[in-house]
C-alpha cells in the first residue's frame, strides 16, 4: 500500500509541479517516487538476508547487515526529510500568493 501511495503521490506531485511551474514541488515528487525503487532494489535484499533463518543472530555477518540496514534506512529518512521540506516550501508559496 505504501508503494502505491508513493507512486500516486509522485504522479500527482509532478503534474501539480508542471501546472504551477514549481521546481521544489517537482523535486519533492521525484524524491517521493524514488523511495520505492530504493527500497525494493537496495533495502529489500538486506532485509531478506537479515530475516534468513539460517543467519546466526550473534554472528559478525548479522552485525554487518544490521549496520548496513541502519545506514540505508538513514538515507531513506533523509530523503523523506527533504521531501517534507520540498512540499512545505511549495505549500508556503501557495499561502503567500
Buried (B, 14 or more C-beta within 10 A) or exposed (E): EEEEEBBEBBEEBBEBBEEBEBEBBBBBBBBBBBBBEBBEEEBEEBEEBBEEEEEEEEEEEBEEBEEBBEEBEEEBEEBEEBBEBBBEBBEEEEEEE
